Every structure is written in structure tokens, then in C-alpha cells.
């Protein structure tokens, strides 16, 4: 289970395809407009009846500055006053959702994402958290996983102290790259000292976990200068690292049109960056969790993977996949039982709908029996790198080989290539296949042939 991943350039060249990241199955590409508020209320009622624990995601879309690589749903503005009408509608949404749930349903996980959540003033953050506590059963003993995304340029010691006081115990810090030339090329100037100050504050204030985000494949990056960034980041000793592959899709994301395509590293350079990063992080004691994520061996994600209890949802890898996920704010996605639903991604539409005392649900889907089965298969592969057929057969009352017979030639091809080990009882993703686990999951995706692959980033 915990073998080191093995770098195989030939396999990577052959299987480095464009495909989903599987934060859900079916993926958000399958969402449609026939799902609305009625479906959400029905799912909330089922959640209330079952008294399922909750995970809350709160989207704060505002940023003071634009980062050219960013593909998030965001609003760029220097006007801090723009947050006020948004927060009024967000508080309205919180109230409308919470009245359909039971106060006994504990919020095990909370995450503020963006945008830049610390765009909000201290008073606004206090008021928003007070409103959440009023309407949801937030834990007050520091036992929950309550995280927030931090831009070190928007946070200082007093901000970190406030966040800890409000109940946050995890921080995720956007860094991306430390080289000044790269930072200028993507319009994100951020010094190592700024980042270190936030991390020192988090440690002093006893935040439980620190995550740092890096991106490889940005303009002006080279294997040499990115290796220096990784070396500096290792010295900061974050508990977790996310090392994302930059997907240049300027036709979909307008800010990326400001990136000079001629300054992007060649595919071979990107592969070298990833290979070096894996070597550096492995030598420093980090474990590869999967899908760009690394963690120290005593981190909850690493322990959960070892115990085969790791899960994956719209929050990424998690130990709270058993919770119903409630998404709050513009573009936020919920996963409640078999329902996926997403709020409008347009800020004005989101605010106007709530101003009319209606929820802003705009699209989604309800999983059918085949979706549930394939979701379980993909979840096992992407989290544990293994799949026991007997477990799936028992859970879904099927014969695995019979149900997926049409896929067997593809799986056997992957086995012949050394990505997986395949027999009549199980699939094991081998060390050489773990970087390519998305490609293995794609075999089980019933929707993939109908989709435009250009919508997705490449596996590596």
C-alpha cells in the first residue's frame, strides 16, 4: 500500500491523457438545468431524517488582485464594500438551508474557499461565523476540521489570531512559485517572508494543519528554478502539499489570456519538474496521497489512506466523505446523498435570486444505480489504489466481471503495460501507475466518450 511511486517515462507518455479529476462521479460536466430547489429540499429532508453529519463549504469570490493562471469563480475588485451585499445574501441562504436540517446534525468539516476569504474585514468574518454558528451545529471543542484558504498578502498576525479565535484550525496557503520572474509573469508577487510570517503565526496559534499549494507548468518556470521553490517550501515543513499541473485553457478562462504562451515550459520540462518534485518531497519524508497531493506520514490523510478509510469529494481528499456536503455562496456545489447541485455561477443572478427569497440552485443531477456503482469503484481506486471486487459485488449485488465485461480488454492492456495488477478478485494500482490513477479511473467513466476532453486538464 505504501510503496514509493515509481517514475516510468514511457508509461507517462502513453497514458498522460486529458480527463476529470474525479472530485465527484458523475463529474460536474454532467450537471443539467432540470435539477432545482425542489430536489435540494427533498435531499435536505432525507439528510435531516437520517441525522447525517455535515460538511459546509462557503465560497467567498472576491480578490483584490487577479492571478493570471486562476480558473476559480472570482470577482476582482479593490472595493471592499462589494462584500456587504454578497454577505447579506449569503446569510439569507444559510438561514434558508438550515431550517430544513436538524440542529442535532453536527458540522464535522467547514471550509472557506474563494476567491480570497480574507478579503473580508475582521468584523465581516466575525459576523459570518456568528451567523453560521447560530444556524448550524458547529463544534466548539476544536475537534472539527475547520479550514480556510489564505493569501499571505491579505493576512497578518492579527488576522491569523482572529481566525483561530473563530474556530478555524486548518489553513491552506496559496504560494504557487517563489521565483520573482514567474510571479511577475502570472501577476502574483508574494515573498517567502510573507508566507513564512503566516505559517509562523499559524504554528504559534496552534493551528492543527498547514497546507501549501504549488503549481508547475507556469510561464518562465524551469526545472531548476522550480526545484529551488520546492526546496524552500520543504524548509517551511507544511503538513500537506498540493502540487498542481497548470492547465493552460485561455479559451475557457479569460485571465489566462494574459499569459504569454511562448513563455510556458515545454511538456518535457513539466515532466522533469514533477519528477524532481516527487524526488525532493519523498526524500523529505512526504508520502504521495494521489492526485497531486502529498502529506507527512502522521497527517490524517496519510493515516486514513493507510487504514483504507480515505475518501474524495468536492473538497478533494478528505476523511469526511460520509458527511453531507452543503455548498454556500455563488457557484458552490452541494453533495447530499445521491444529489449533486450547484448554485448559479453569476454573482448578480445569485444575489437577485436570494433577494427574492429563493435559493440560487441552478443545475445538478441525481445519481442513478449505475452512477452509484461506478462512483464507488472510482473512489476506491483514487483513494486506496486498490479495488476488491467482492466488496463491490456485495454492496451492489452484481457480478463484477459480468457487469464490466466490456472494459476487460482495456484493463488487461493496462495490466500488460504495468499500470495495474489484475486478477479475478481485485485491481491493484502498481507504483508505476499511481501517478496515472486518473487514467485507470477513466476506464470506468460511462460518460467520458460523450464529453469534450478539452474541458479537462491532462493527468500529468
C-alpha positions as CSV (number, residue, x, y, z in Angstrom):
1,X,0.0,0.0,0.0
2,X,2.7,2.5,1.0
3,X,5.3,1.6,-1.7
4,X,7.0,4.5,-3.2
5,X,5.6,5.7,-6.6
6,X,7.8,4.7,-9.5
7,X,8.5,7.1,-12.3
8,X,8.1,5.5,-15.7
9,X,8.5,8.0,-18.6
10,X,7.2,5.6,-21.2
11,X,4.0,4.9,-19.4
12,X,3.5,8.6,-18.6
13,X,3.9,9.5,-22.3
14,X,1.3,6.8,-23.3
15,X,-1.3,7.4,-20.6
16,X,-1.0,11.2,-19.9
17,X,-4.4,12.0,-21.3
18,X,-6.9,14.8,-20.6
19,X,-9.6,13.7,-18.1
20,X,-11.6,14.5,-15.0
21,X,-10.1,15.0,-11.5
22,X,-13.0,12.9,-10.0
23,X,-13.8,15.2,-7.1
24,X,-17.2,13.7,-8.0
25,X,-18.7,11.0,-10.2
26,X,-20.5,11.8,-12.3
27,X,-18.5,14.9,-12.8
28,X,-19.8,18.5,-12.8
29,X,-19.8,18.4,-16.6
30,X,-22.9,16.2,-16.4
31,X,-24.9,18.7,-14.3
32,X,-28.0,19.9,-16.1
33,X,-30.7,22.5,-15.5
34,X,-33.5,20.1,-14.7
35,X,-32.3,19.9,-11.1
36,X,-33.6,22.7,-8.9
37,X,-34.7,23.9,-5.5
38,X,-37.3,21.1,-5.1
39,X,-34.7,18.4,-5.5
40,X,-32.5,20.2,-2.9
41,X,-35.3,20.4,-0.3
42,X,-36.1,16.7,-0.9
43,X,-32.4,15.8,-0.3
44,X,-32.2,18.0,2.8
45,X,-35.2,16.3,4.2
46,X,-33.6,12.9,3.8
47,X,-30.4,14.2,5.4
48,X,-32.4,15.5,8.3
49,X,-34.3,12.2,8.8
50,X,-31.0,10.2,8.8
51,X,-29.3,12.8,11.0
52,X,-26.2,12.7,8.8
53,X,-23.2,14.8,9.9
54,X,-22.4,17.8,7.7
55,X,-19.5,19.4,5.8
56,X,-20.0,23.1,5.0
57,X,-18.3,24.8,2.1
58,X,-18.5,28.6,2.0
59,X,-17.5,30.4,-1.2
60,X,-16.1,34.0,-0.9
61,X,-15.5,35.1,-4.5
62,X,-13.6,38.4,-4.0
63,X,-10.0,39.1,-4.8
64,X,-8.2,42.4,-4.7
65,X,-5.8,41.3,-7.5
66,X,-6.0,39.0,-10.4
67,X,-3.7,36.0,-10.8
68,X,-3.5,35.2,-14.5
69,X,-3.4,31.4,-14.0
70,X,-6.6,31.3,-11.9
71,X,-9.6,29.2,-13.0
72,X,-11.7,29.8,-9.9
73,X,-15.0,31.6,-9.8
74,X,-14.0,35.1,-8.6
75,X,-14.7,38.8,-8.7
76,X,-11.7,41.1,-8.9
77,X,-12.2,44.4,-7.1
78,X,-10.4,46.9,-4.9
79,X,-13.8,48.0,-3.5
80,X,-14.1,46.1,-0.1
81,X,-17.7,47.4,0.1
82,X,-18.8,44.9,-2.6
83,X,-18.7,42.2,0.0
84,X,-21.5,43.6,2.1
85,X,-24.5,42.9,-0.3
86,X,-23.0,39.5,-1.0
87,X,-22.7,38.6,2.7
88,X,-26.3,39.7,3.2
89,X,-27.5,37.2,0.6
90,X,-25.1,34.5,1.9
91,X,-26.6,34.9,5.4
92,X,-30.0,34.6,3.8
93,X,-29.0,31.4,2.1
94,X,-27.6,30.0,5.3
95,X,-30.9,30.6,7.0
96,X,-33.0,29.1,4.2
97,X,-30.9,25.9,4.1
98,X,-30.5,25.4,7.9
99,X,-34.3,25.5,8.5
100,X,-34.5,22.2,6.5
101,X,-31.9,20.5,8.7
102,X,-31.9,19.3,12.3
103,X,-29.9,21.2,14.9
104,X,-28.5,17.8,16.0
105,X,-26.6,17.4,12.7
106,X,-23.1,18.2,13.7
107,X,-20.8,20.1,11.3
108,X,-17.7,17.9,11.3
109,X,-16.0,19.9,8.5
110,X,-16.0,23.5,7.5
111,X,-14.1,25.2,4.6
112,X,-13.9,28.7,3.4
113,X,-12.7,29.0,-0.2
114,X,-12.5,31.5,-2.9
115,X,-11.5,33.9,-4.2
116,X,-9.8,35.2,-1.1
117,X,-11.8,34.6,2.1
118,X,-9.5,37.0,4.0
119,X,-10.7,39.7,1.6
120,X,-13.5,40.1,4.2
121,X,-12.8,42.5,7.1
122,X,-12.4,41.2,10.6
123,X,-15.9,42.4,11.5
124,X,-17.4,40.7,8.4
125,X,-15.6,37.4,9.3
126,X,-16.9,37.6,12.8
127,X,-20.5,38.3,11.7
128,X,-20.4,35.5,9.1
129,X,-19.1,32.9,11.6
130,X,-21.6,34.0,14.2
131,X,-24.4,33.6,11.7
132,X,-23.2,30.1,10.8
133,X,-23.0,29.1,14.5
134,X,-26.5,30.5,15.0
135,X,-28.0,28.3,12.3
136,X,-25.7,25.2,12.2
137,X,-24.4,23.0,14.9
138,X,-20.7,24.0,14.7
139,X,-18.4,22.2,17.2
140,X,-16.9,24.4,19.8
141,X,-14.3,21.9,21.2
142,X,-11.8,22.3,18.3
143,X,-12.5,18.7,17.2
144,X,-13.9,19.6,13.8
145,X,-11.8,20.1,10.7
146,X,-12.4,23.8,10.1
147,X,-10.2,25.2,7.3
148,X,-9.8,28.4,5.4
149,X,-7.8,29.4,2.3
150,X,-5.2,32.1,3.0
151,X,-3.5,34.6,0.7
152,X,-0.4,35.7,2.7
153,X,-0.6,39.1,1.1
154,X,-4.1,39.5,2.7
155,X,-3.3,38.2,6.2
156,X,-1.1,39.1,9.1
157,X,-0.7,38.0,12.8
158,X,-4.0,39.7,13.9
159,X,-5.9,38.0,11.0
160,X,-4.5,34.6,12.0
161,X,-5.4,35.3,15.6
162,X,-8.9,36.2,14.7
163,X,-9.3,33.0,12.5
164,X,-8.1,30.8,15.4
165,X,-10.5,32.6,17.8
166,X,-13.4,32.0,15.4
167,X,-12.7,28.2,15.4
168,X,-10.5,27.6,12.3
169,X,-7.8,25.1,12.9
170,X,-6.5,24.4,9.4
171,X,-5.1,26.8,6.8
172,X,-4.4,26.3,3.1
173,X,-1.9,28.8,1.7
174,X,-1.6,29.8,-1.9
175,X,2.1,30.1,-2.9
176,X,2.4,28.6,-6.4
177,X,6.0,29.7,-7.1
178,X,8.7,31.8,-5.3
179,X,10.7,32.9,-8.4
180,X,10.2,36.6,-9.0
181,X,10.2,36.3,-12.8
182,X,7.5,33.6,-12.6
183,X,5.5,35.7,-10.1
184,X,5.6,38.7,-12.4
185,X,4.5,36.6,-15.4
186,X,1.4,35.5,-13.5
187,X,0.8,38.8,-11.6
188,X,1.2,37.3,-8.2
189,X,4.1,39.0,-6.3
190,X,4.5,37.2,-3.0
191,X,7.7,36.9,-0.9
192,X,8.9,34.0,1.0
193,X,8.9,36.2,4.1
194,X,5.2,37.0,3.8
195,X,4.4,33.3,3.5
196,X,6.7,32.4,6.4
197,X,5.1,35.0,8.6
198,X,1.7,33.5,8.2
199,X,3.0,30.0,8.8
200,X,4.8,31.1,11.9
201,X,1.6,32.7,13.2
202,X,-0.4,29.5,12.4
203,X,2.1,27.4,14.3
204,X,2.3,29.7,17.3
205,X,-1.5,29.9,17.4
206,X,-1.7,26.1,17.3
207,X,-3.5,25.6,14.0
208,X,-3.6,21.8,13.5
209,X,-2.7,21.6,9.9
210,X,-0.9,23.7,7.2
211,X,-1.3,23.1,3.5
212,X,0.7,24.9,0.8
213,X,-0.4,25.0,-2.9
214,X,2.2,24.9,-5.7
215,X,1.7,25.0,-9.4
216,X,4.1,23.6,-12.0
217,X,4.0,24.5,-15.7
218,X,3.7,28.3,-15.2
219,X,5.4,30.8,-17.6
220,X,9.1,31.2,-17.1
221,X,9.4,28.1,-14.9
222,X,12.3,25.8,-15.4
223,X,13.1,22.5,-13.6
224,X,15.9,24.3,-11.9
225,X,14.0,27.3,-10.5
226,X,11.0,25.2,-9.5
227,X,13.3,22.8,-7.6
228,X,14.5,25.8,-5.6
229,X,10.9,26.8,-4.8
230,X,10.2,23.2,-3.6
231,X,13.4,23.2,-1.5
232,X,12.3,26.5,0.2
233,X,8.8,25.1,0.8
234,X,10.1,21.9,2.3
235,X,12.0,24.1,4.8
236,X,8.7,25.5,5.9
237,X,7.5,22.0,6.8
238,X,3.9,22.1,5.8
239,X,1.8,19.1,6.9
240,X,0.4,18.8,3.3
241,X,1.3,19.9,-0.1
242,X,-0.8,20.2,-3.3
243,X,1.4,20.3,-6.4
244,X,-0.9,21.1,-9.3
245,X,-0.3,20.9,-13.0
246,X,-1.1,24.2,-14.7
247,X,-3.7,23.7,-17.4
248,X,-3.5,26.5,-20.0
249,X,-7.1,26.9,-21.2
250,X,-7.3,30.5,-22.3
251,X,-10.4,29.9,-24.4
252,X,-12.2,29.0,-21.2
253,X,-10.6,31.2,-18.6
254,X,-10.2,34.8,-19.6
255,X,-7.4,35.7,-17.1
256,X,-5.2,33.1,-18.8
257,X,-5.2,35.1,-22.0
258,X,-2.8,37.5,-20.3
259,X,-0.2,34.7,-20.1
260,X,2.3,34.6,-22.9
261,X,2.0,31.1,-24.3
262,X,5.6,31.2,-25.7
263,X,6.9,31.5,-22.1
264,X,5.2,28.3,-20.9
265,X,7.6,25.4,-20.3
266,X,7.7,22.6,-22.8
267,X,5.9,19.3,-21.9
268,X,9.3,17.6,-21.3
269,X,10.3,20.3,-18.8
270,X,6.9,20.0,-17.0
271,X,7.6,16.3,-16.6
272,X,11.0,16.9,-15.3
273,X,9.6,19.4,-12.8
274,X,7.2,16.8,-11.5
275,X,9.8,14.1,-11.3
276,X,12.2,16.3,-9.4
277,X,9.4,17.5,-7.1
278,X,8.5,13.9,-6.3
279,X,12.1,13.0,-5.5
280,X,12.5,16.1,-3.3
281,X,9.3,15.5,-1.4
282,X,9.9,11.8,-1.0
283,X,13.4,12.4,0.3
284,X,11.9,14.9,2.8
285,X,9.6,12.3,4.2
286,X,6.3,13.2,2.4
287,X,4.0,10.5,1.1
288,X,2.2,10.6,-2.2
289,X,-1.5,10.5,-1.4
290,X,-2.6,10.7,-5.0
291,X,-3.9,13.4,-7.5
292,X,-1.1,16.0,-6.8
293,X,-1.4,15.6,-3.0
294,X,1.4,14.9,-0.6
295,X,1.3,14.6,3.2
296,X,3.6,13.8,6.1
297,X,3.2,10.3,7.5
298,X,1.5,11.5,10.7
299,X,-1.1,13.6,8.8
300,X,-4.7,12.5,8.9
301,X,-4.8,11.9,5.1
302,X,-1.8,9.6,5.2
303,X,-3.1,7.7,8.1
304,X,-6.6,7.4,6.5
305,X,-5.0,6.1,3.3
306,X,-3.0,3.5,5.3
307,X,-6.2,2.4,7.0
308,X,-8.2,2.5,3.7
309,X,-10.7,5.0,5.0
310,X,-9.6,7.9,2.8
311,X,-12.4,9.5,0.7
312,X,-12.7,12.1,-2.0
313,X,-15.4,14.8,-2.6
314,X,-15.6,18.4,-3.9
315,X,-13.2,19.4,-1.1
316,X,-10.6,17.0,-2.5
317,X,-9.2,14.2,-0.4
318,X,-11.0,14.0,2.9
319,X,-11.7,11.9,6.0
320,X,-15.3,13.3,6.0
321,X,-16.7,11.8,2.8
322,X,-19.5,10.3,4.9
323,X,-20.9,13.8,5.6
324,X,-23.5,15.5,3.5
325,X,-21.7,18.5,1.8
326,X,-23.6,21.7,1.8
327,X,-22.2,24.4,-0.6
328,X,-23.0,28.0,0.3
329,X,-22.3,31.0,-1.9
330,X,-22.0,31.8,-5.6
331,X,-21.1,28.7,-7.7
332,X,-20.9,26.5,-4.6
333,X,-21.6,22.7,-5.1
334,X,-23.5,20.5,-2.6
335,X,-23.5,16.7,-2.4
336,X,-26.4,15.5,-0.3
337,X,-27.0,11.7,-0.6
338,X,-27.4,11.0,-4.3
339,X,-28.0,14.6,-5.2
340,X,-25.4,17.0,-6.6
341,X,-26.5,20.6,-7.1
342,X,-24.7,23.8,-7.8
343,X,-25.6,27.5,-7.2
344,X,-25.6,30.0,-10.0
345,X,-22.0,31.0,-11.0
346,X,-23.1,34.5,-11.8
347,X,-22.8,36.8,-8.8
348,X,-25.7,39.1,-9.8
349,X,-28.0,36.2,-10.5
350,X,-27.1,34.5,-7.2
351,X,-27.8,37.7,-5.2
352,X,-31.0,38.6,-7.1
353,X,-32.5,35.1,-6.6
354,X,-31.9,35.2,-2.9
355,X,-33.2,38.8,-2.8
356,X,-36.4,37.2,-4.0
357,X,-36.3,34.8,-1.1
358,X,-35.4,31.8,-3.4
359,X,-32.4,29.6,-3.3
360,X,-29.9,30.0,-6.2
361,X,-29.8,26.3,-7.2
362,X,-29.2,26.4,-11.0
363,X,-28.1,22.9,-12.0
364,X,-27.1,19.4,-10.8
365,X,-28.0,15.8,-11.1
366,X,-29.4,12.8,-9.2
367,X,-27.2,9.7,-9.3
368,X,-28.8,6.6,-10.7
369,X,-27.8,3.0,-9.7
370,X,-25.1,2.8,-12.3
371,X,-23.7,6.1,-11.1
372,X,-23.5,4.9,-7.5
373,X,-21.7,1.7,-8.5
374,X,-19.1,3.5,-10.7
375,X,-18.7,6.2,-8.1
376,X,-17.8,3.5,-5.5
377,X,-15.3,1.9,-7.9
378,X,-13.6,5.2,-8.8
379,X,-13.5,6.3,-5.1
380,X,-11.7,3.1,-4.1
381,X,-9.1,3.3,-6.9
382,X,-8.4,7.0,-6.5
383,X,-8.1,6.9,-2.7
384,X,-6.7,3.4,-1.9
385,X,-5.0,2.4,-5.3
386,X,-6.8,-0.9,-5.0
387,X,-10.3,-2.4,-5.5
388,X,-11.6,-5.7,-4.1
389,X,-14.3,-7.0,-6.4
390,X,-16.1,-8.9,-3.6
391,X,-16.8,-5.7,-1.7
392,X,-18.4,-4.1,-4.7
393,X,-20.3,-7.2,-5.6
394,X,-21.7,-7.5,-2.0
395,X,-22.6,-3.8,-1.8
396,X,-24.3,-3.6,-5.2
397,X,-25.5,-7.2,-5.8
398,X,-23.7,-7.6,-9.1
399,X,-21.1,-9.9,-10.7
400,X,-18.1,-7.5,-11.2
401,X,-16.6,-9.2,-14.3
402,X,-20.0,-9.7,-15.8
403,X,-21.1,-6.1,-15.2
404,X,-17.8,-4.6,-16.5
405,X,-17.1,-7.2,-19.1
406,X,-16.8,-4.7,-21.9
407,X,-14.0,-2.9,-20.0
408,X,-11.8,-6.0,-19.5
409,X,-9.7,-5.7,-22.6
410,X,-8.7,-2.1,-21.6
411,X,-7.9,-3.3,-18.0
412,X,-5.9,-6.2,-19.3
413,X,-4.0,-3.8,-21.6
414,X,-3.1,-1.6,-18.5
415,X,-2.1,-4.8,-16.7
416,X,0.2,-5.8,-19.6
417,X,1.7,-2.3,-19.5
418,X,2.4,-2.4,-15.8
419,X,0.0,0.2,-14.6
420,X,-2.1,-2.3,-12.6
421,X,-2.2,-5.8,-11.4
422,X,-5.4,-7.5,-12.4
423,X,-6.9,-10.9,-11.5
424,X,-10.4,-12.3,-10.9
425,X,-10.6,-10.8,-7.4
426,X,-9.0,-7.4,-7.5
427,X,-7.3,-4.5,-9.2
428,X,-4.1,-3.1,-7.6
429,X,-2.6,0.1,-9.0
430,X,1.1,-0.5,-9.1
431,X,3.8,2.0,-8.1
432,X,4.3,2.9,-11.8
433,X,0.6,3.5,-12.2
434,X,-0.2,5.7,-9.2
435,X,0.7,9.0,-10.9
436,X,-1.7,7.9,-13.6
437,X,-4.6,6.7,-11.4
438,X,-6.9,9.1,-13.2
439,X,-6.3,7.2,-16.4
440,X,-7.4,4.0,-14.6
441,X,-10.5,5.6,-13.2
442,X,-11.4,6.9,-16.7
443,X,-11.9,3.4,-17.9
444,X,-14.9,3.1,-15.5
445,X,-16.4,6.5,-16.6
446,X,-19.6,5.8,-18.5
447,X,-19.9,9.5,-19.7
448,X,-16.3,10.1,-20.9
449,X,-16.8,9.2,-24.6
450,X,-19.7,11.8,-24.8
451,X,-17.5,14.6,-23.4
452,X,-15.2,17.1,-25.0
453,X,-11.8,16.1,-23.5
454,X,-10.6,19.7,-24.0
455,X,-12.6,20.6,-21.0
456,X,-10.2,18.7,-18.7
457,X,-6.6,19.1,-17.7
458,X,-4.1,16.4,-18.5
459,X,-3.3,13.6,-16.0
460,X,0.3,14.8,-15.5
